[in-house]
Amino acid sequence: MNQAAQIYWDEFWKSQGQEKPKSVSAWQFGASPDQLAQLVIDGVKTATCSGLIFYEMESEPLPSVGDYSVILNSKDEPAAIIKTTDVKIMPMNEVPEEFAIAEGEGDRTYQYWKETHENFFTKELAKVGLEFSEDMLLVCERFKLIDVKK
């Protein structure tokens, strides 16, 4: 976590008068970090997903219910804090329409979600010599907005 995110995290919890959770991560959303962070702030985006293979390749821990994250913009500046409320691993072709809509992107249809994610995963997998498959496992995460950086 960079210094700006750490300061934001520390100051937020100081203002809450509660003990700060021990675990937090800081990261950007996919291909359009500024736009996606704004969708979270606007209450439109309440879910996200990534390929399980990317967690495995980077030896990253999977998100867990109760995890906190500082969402960063494209300049690695903190934009908001979210808390993970649900995590499920499922094949992409079994992701329900309601989850796809909760991702809040584009025209908020399942078709948009499917096409956008298929294109994104095809490109990202090709970079590491792998091919996209409609049944690739996704880590599907739901979250709630905790704070917006002032």
C-alpha positions in Angstrom: 0.0 0.0 0.0 1.4 3.4 -0.9 1.9 6.2 1.5 -1.2 8.2 0.4 -3.4 5.2 0.8 -1.9 4.4 4.2 -2.5 8.0 5.4 -6.1 7.9 4.2 -6.7 4.5 5.8 -5.2 5.7 9.2 -7.1 9.0 9.2 -10.4 7.3 8.3 -10.2 4.9 11.3 -8.9 7.6 13.6 -12.1 9.6 12.8 -14.3 6.5 13.5 -13.1 6.2 17.1 -12.8 2.4 16.6 -9.8 0.1 16.4 -8.7 -0.1 12.8 -8.9 -3.5 11.1 -5.5 -5.2 10.8 -5.8 -6.2 7.1 -6.3 -3.8 4.2 -5.1 -3.8 0.6 -5.0 -1.0 -1.9 -5.6 -1.5 -5.6 -7.1 -0.1 -8.9 -10.0 -1.5 -10.8 -9.2 -3.1 -14.2 -8.9 -1.3 -17.4 -10.5 2.1 -16.4 -9.6 2.8 -12.8 -11.0 6.3 -12.6 -14.3 5.5 -14.2 -14.8 2.3 -12.2 -13.8 4.0 -8.9 -16.4 6.7 -9.7 -19.1 4.0 -10.3 -18.3 2.7 -6.8 -18.5 6.2 -5.3 -21.8 6.8 -7.1 -23.2 3.5 -5.7 -23.6 1.9 -9.1 -20.8 -0.6 -8.9 -21.1 -3.0 -6.0 -19.3 -6.1 -7.4 -16.2 -7.0 -9.3 -14.5 -10.1 -10.6 -11.2 -11.4 -11.7 -9.8 -14.6 -13.1 -8.8 -17.1 -10.5 -5.7 -17.9 -12.6 -4.4 -14.3 -12.1 -4.5 -14.8 -8.3 -2.7 -18.1 -8.6 0.0 -16.8 -11.0 0.7 -13.8 -8.7 0.4 -15.9 -5.5 -2.2 -13.3 -4.3 -4.5 -14.2 -1.5 -8.2 -14.4 -2.5 -10.5 -11.8 -1.1 -12.5 -12.8 1.9 -15.7 -11.5 3.5 -14.8 -8.7 5.9 -11.7 -7.6 3.9 -11.2 -3.9 3.5 -9.7 -2.2 0.4 -8.6 1.3 -0.5 -9.6 1.9 -4.1 -7.0 3.8 -6.0 -7.5 6.0 -9.1 -5.3 5.9 -12.1 -2.7 8.1 -10.4 -2.5 5.6 -7.4 -4.4 8.2 -5.2 -7.0 6.9 -2.8 -10.6 7.4 -3.9 -12.6 5.3 -1.5 -12.7 2.4 1.0 -14.8 -0.7 0.4 -15.6 -3.8 2.5 -16.0 -7.2 0.9 -19.4 -8.7 1.7 -19.4 -11.9 -0.4 -16.9 -14.0 -2.4 -17.8 -16.9 -4.8 -15.7 -18.7 -7.3 -17.6 -19.8 -10.4 -17.1 -20.5 -14.1 -17.6 -17.3 -16.2 -20.5 -18.9 -18.1 -22.3 -19.5 -14.8 -22.1 -15.9 -13.5 -25.7 -14.8 -13.0 -27.1 -11.8 -14.8 -27.8 -10.0 -11.4 -24.0 -10.2 -10.6 -23.0 -8.9 -14.0 -25.4 -5.9 -13.6 -24.0 -5.3 -10.0 -20.6 -4.7 -11.7 -22.3 -1.5 -12.9 -20.4 -1.1 -16.2 -21.4 0.1 -19.6 -25.1 -0.2 -20.3 -25.5 -2.5 -17.3 -26.6 -5.5 -19.3 -25.4 -9.1 -19.1 -24.4 -8.9 -22.8 -22.2 -5.9 -22.2 -20.6 -7.5 -19.2 -20.0 -10.8 -21.0 -18.4 -9.2 -24.1 -16.3 -6.7 -22.1 -15.0 -9.4 -19.8 -14.4 -11.9 -22.6 -12.3 -9.3 -24.5 -10.4 -8.3 -21.3 -9.6 -11.8 -20.3 -8.7 -12.9 -23.8 -6.1 -10.0 -24.0 -4.7 -10.6 -20.5 -4.4 -14.4 -20.8 -2.7 -14.0 -24.2 0.0 -11.9 -22.5 0.9 -15.0 -20.5 0.5 -17.5 -23.3 -2.9 -18.8 -22.2 -6.3 -18.9 -24.1 -9.6 -17.7 -22.9 -12.3 -20.2 -22.1 -16.0 -19.4 -21.3 -15.7 -21.7 -18.3 -12.6 -20.1 -16.8 -13.0 -19.7 -13.1 -13.8 -16.2 -11.8 -13.5 -14.8 -8.3 -16.7 -12.9 -7.9 -16.7 -10.4 -5.1 -19.4 -8.2 -3.7 -18.6 -5.2 -1.6 -20.1 -2.1 0.1 -18.8 1.4 0.1 -17.5 2.5 3.5 -16.0 5.9 2.8 -15.3 8.3 -0.1 -12.1 10.3 0.1 -12.8 14.0 0.5 
